[in-house]
Amino acid sequence: MRNRRLIRNLARGGLLPLTLALLAGRCEPPAAATSTVIIPPAERLRGVSWVAADSTTEDEILELKRNHVSWIAQTPFGWQADSASPEVQLQTGGGRRRRVFWGEADSGLVHTARLARRHGIHTLLKPHLWLRARGQWPGQVQMRTAADWQRWFTSYSAFILHYARLAEQHQMEALCIGTELRHAAVGHEAEWRRLIGEIRRVYHGRLTYAANWHQEYDQIRFWDALDFIGVQAYFPLTPQPRPDTAALRRAWAPHLQALARVQQRYRKPVVFTEAGYRAIPTAAAAPWQWPDARRPEPEDDATQAACYEALFRSCWRQPWLAGIFIWKWYPGLPPDAPSRRRADYTPQHRPAEQVMARWYGSGE
C-alpha cells in the first residue's frame, strides 16, 4: 500500500521516470554504474521562489505559466531567538496570539499550492529559520553544548515534521528539510539521517536540503539519503562591474567542476534551490549580499540579464542539473515596481525575466 502511494506521489510530481531511472542505476553492478545522473530536459524543475502575500489569485499563477514556470518554492518560517538558542518556535497561523503573514501560514501555503496545482505547477515546501537577533542568519546556528544540540534537534524535528505532514496531506510534490544550517548540517550526520528517516515515514514526496554554496554543500555527508542535492547557488563570479556573458561563463567553470565532483560522489541530481542576481553593476561579485538601504546602488538591468544568461548557458544543459529556483518572485508585482525595488533581486518586468522565460520555455 505504501509503495503504491509513493508511486502516485511521484507520478503527480512528474518525477516518476527520473525515480525509476535512479532505482535502475542502483541495481547495476559497480563496474557498469555511471556516476552522472542524466536529467531529461522535460523533467527539469523550472522554478521560482514565491514571496508570500496576503492572498494568491489565479491571475498571479497564470503569470507564472506565461513565463513557463513549472514549480514554486513556498517558504514558511520557524523562529529562533538567536544562533545559540536550542528552541525553534513553530508558528502556523492558528490561534489568537500568533500573528503570521497569511502566505506563510498553513492556510496560505495550502491555498497557494492547490491553486498552482490546478494549473500544472508543483510546489517545493521550503521552510526557513528566522533568527530574531539582529544581524544573525541560519548559517550561524551553533549550540554551546552537546545537550543544547540535542534539544535543538528535538525542537527542529518537531518544526520540520509539521511541514512534512502538511506537505503529505495536501499533496505538495517536494519538501526541503533545511536551509543553510551549516554547523548543524556538517557536524551532525547521524542526527540528520534519523530525522530523514522520520520524515520519510510521514511524507512520500521528494526530499532535498538547501546547502549554502560556501563551505557547506561539498561537506555534507547525508546526500545519499535524499533525492536531490540542493545548493543555494550564489557563487561569486567576478568583482568587475558590468561583466559580459562570456566572462561570466568562464567564471562559472570552476564552480561547475566542484558541483560535478559532489554529484558524482553521491550519484544524485543537483537542484539550485535558490539562484538570483540583483539589478546592479556588481551583481556577479557577491550575489548573496542582501541590499543595504543605507548604501543605495545604481540600477543596471543589463548586468542582471547578463548574469541570468550566463547562469542558464553554463548550467542548464549540465546533465546532472535537475532544476533551478529563481530568487525571487512577487505575486502581482505591478510593472512600475522595479523602479521602487532598486535593491531587490526580482527579475520581474526587467530583461532578466525574458531571459528566464526563454530558457524555461525552450524545451532544452
N, C-alpha and C positions, 0 to 999 in steps of 0.2 A: 504493500500500500504506500509506504513512504517513498519507494523508488518511483512508482507511477506519479506521485505528487511532484517529485523532483523533476521528472521529465516534463510535466506540464508547465512548471515554472520556467524551465529552460526554454521551452518552445515559445512561450508568450514573450520572453525577452529577446527572441531572435538569436539565441546563443546555443541552441541545441547542436547545430552542425559543428561549431567550434569545440564544444564539450566532447562530442563523440570522437573528434579528431584527437583531442588531448588524451582521452582514455585509450584510444588505439595506440597512441605513441607510447603510453606506459607499458603496453603489452609487448612491445618489440624487444628483442634481445639487445643487450647493451651495445654490441658491435654494430647493429643496424640503426640504432637510435640517432635521430638528428637533434642537435641542441637548439636549433632555431625553430620556433613555432611560427608557421606561416598563416597570417590572418587574411582571409579573403576580403577584398575591398568592401563588398556589400555588408559585411558583418562589423565594420569598424563603428565605434561609438562616436557619433558626431554631436558633441555635447557643448552645453554652456552651463555656467554656474548661475543659477536662478537666484535673484535677490528677493527676499521675502517682502511682500507688500501687505496692504490691508485688505486686499481682495485679489482674485485671479479671474480674468474674463476670457471668453472664447476668442475674442479678437487678439488678445495677447498671445495665446497659444498659436493662433493662425499666423502671427508674425514669425514665430519660430519655424513653422512649416515653410513659409516663403523663403527662409534662409537655409532650408534643407537640414535643420537641426532635428536629430532623432532621439536625443537624450537630454534631460536636465538633471543637475545636481541640486538637491534641496538641503539646506543647512540649518538644522535646529542647534541650539546651544545648551551646553551644560556650564554651570557657573562654579568657579573656584576662587577662593579668597585671594590666594597668591600662589607662587610657584612651589612653596613648601607645604601647603595645606593638604591634608590627606582626605578632604571631603569634597566630593563632586555633587553639586546640587542639581537635581533633575527638576525642570520646570516645563510642564506640558501644556500650560494654558488653562488648566482646570482649577477651580477653587477661587474664592473671593480675594484672597490675599496675593495671588500670583498674577503678575502683570507681564504678559509675554506678547510680543508682536504677533499679530494674527498669522502671518505666513510662516512663522517659526513654531507656532503651537500645533499640537497634534491635529486639530480640526483643519487648520490651513494646509498642513502638509498633505493630508488625505484628500482634501478637495482638489488641490492643485494636481496631485498625481492622477486622480480619476479623470479630471478634465484633459490632462495631457494624454493619457492612455486612449481616450476617446478619439484622439487624432493621430494615434500611432506613435506617440512619443513616450519613451520609457523614463523611469526615474532611478537615479542613484541617490539613496538617502545617505547623507554625509554629515553626521553630527560633528561639531567642533566643541572645544572648550574655550570659554572666555574667562581670562584672569582679571579679577577686579582691580588688582594692584596696578597703579599707573606705570606704564612702560614695560610691563611684562607680557610675554606671549607663551603659547603652549610648549615651545621648544625648550623653555627654561624649567619646566616642571621637574622637580627633583626633590625627593624626600630626604630628610636628615638621618633617619634610622631605618633599619630593616622592618621594625614594627610599623612605622609610618608607611612604608611601601606596601606592606600587607593591607593596611587599612585603605590606602589609596586604590589598590586593585579591587578590593571588595566593593568600594564605593563606585569606582568607574565601571565595574562589571554590571552593577545594577542599572547604571545610566545607559550603557550601550545595549544591554539586553532588553530594556524597554523599547528601544527603537528597532531592535531585531524583531520583536513580537509585532510591533506596529507595521513594519515592512511586510512581514508574513501575512498578517491579517488582511492587508489592503493591497497585496499582490505587487508590491514595488520590486522591480526586477533586480536591483543590486544594492548592496549595503557596504559602506566604508566604515571599518571598525575603529578607526582612529585617525587623527590628522596631526602630523608634525610633533609627535610626542617623543622626541629623540632619546632623552635619557631613560624614559620608561620603555621604549621600544628596543633599543640596542642592548641594554643590560639585563633584560628580564625575559629571555626567550621562553622559559618554562611557563611563566605566568600567562604569556600571550597564547601559547599553544593550548593551555587549559581553557582560556577564555574562548578561543576559536572553536574548541570542541563544544562548549556550552552554547555558543551562538548557532552552530550547525544543528543542534538538537531542536531549536525552535524556529530557525529560518532556513529556507531551502533555495533561495536565490544565490546570486554570485557575490563573492566577498573580495574586498581589497582593503588595503591600508594606504593612506596618503602620506608618503615619506618625503621629508624635505630633500631638496636636491643636494644640499651641502652636509656632508658627514653623517648621513643617515641612511638613504636608500641602499647604498652599497655595503652597509654594515649590518643590516637586518638579516636574521638567520631563520625566520619563520615564513619566508615567501612560499615555500613548498606547500604550506598548509592553506594557502589562499588560492584564488582563481586568477587574480591579476596582480602584477607588481605595479603599485601605484606610486607615481612620482609627481611632486609639486615642481613643475619644470621651469623654475625661474633662473635658469642658468645664465651667468654673466657672459656676454659675448664680446663686447668691445667698449672701452671707455670713450672712444671717439664720438663726438656728436654728429648726427645726421649720416650714419654709415649707409652704404648702398647694400642691396640684397646680396651681391657677390661676396662682399667682405663678411657679412653676417653668416652666410652659408659656410665659409671657411672656418669661422669661429665655432660653428656647431660640430665640426668634425671630431674633436677630442671628446666631447660630451656623448656623442653617438657611440663612439668606441667603448666608453666606460659603461653606458647603458647596455650595450650588446654583451659585454662580459658578464654582467649580473644576470641578464636574461638567459644566456647560455648556461650559466651555473645552475639555475633553477628550472629552466625549460617552462617558463610561464610567460604569457604575453604581457606587455607593458601598456599601461594606460597613464596618460598625463592627466592626473586628477585635477590639476589646475595648470593653466599656461596663459600668459597675457602680458601686455605691454601698455604703458601709458603713452599718451599723445604728446611727448616732449622730445627735444633733440637728443637727449641722452637715455632714451628708453631702453637701450640694449646694455647699458653699463651695469646696472643693478636692478633688474626687473622686480625684485622682491621688495624694494624700498617703498614704503607707504608714503603717500603725499603728505607734505608738511604745509599746512595752511599759512604758516608764518614765513615760508620761503617759496612764494609762487614762482613757477617756471613757465616759460613761453610755450604756447601750443605748437605742436608740429605733427599734423596729421600724416604727412608723407613718411616720417620716420616710423610712426606706429604701423603704417601699412607695409613698409619695407620689412619690419620685424615679423609681421604676420606672414608675408610672402616667404621669407627665409625659413620660418618655422615649418610651414607646410611643405615647401620644396625639399627641405632637409630631412624631415621626419615622417611625413605622411606615407611615403612609399616604403618605409622600412618594414620588412616582412613580419617583424615581431610587434609592431605597434598596433594595439587594439583600439585606440581612440584617444581623443583629446576633449577636455572640458575647458572652454574658454572662460577666463575670468574677466569680466563678469557681465551679467545681462539683467537690465532693469525692465520689468514688465511695464508696458505702457509708456515708455520714455518718449516725451514729445520731441519733434525734430529740432527744436531750438535748444534742447537740454545740453548738448555737448559744450556749448559756449558757457554754460553755467556750471559745468563739471570739468573745468580745465585740468584739474589734477587727477582725474579719475582714469580707470582702466577701460571703461566700456568702449567697444568698437562701434556701438550703435550710432547711426546717422553720420558715420565717418567712412572714409575709404577702406579702412580695415574691415568693416562689415562686409563690403563687397568681396574682399579677398577671401574671408571666411566662407561666405555663401558659395563662391565659385568652387572652392576646393571641396566643401561638403556636398555640393551638387554634382561634382564631376564624375562620380561613379568609380573613381580610382581608389 
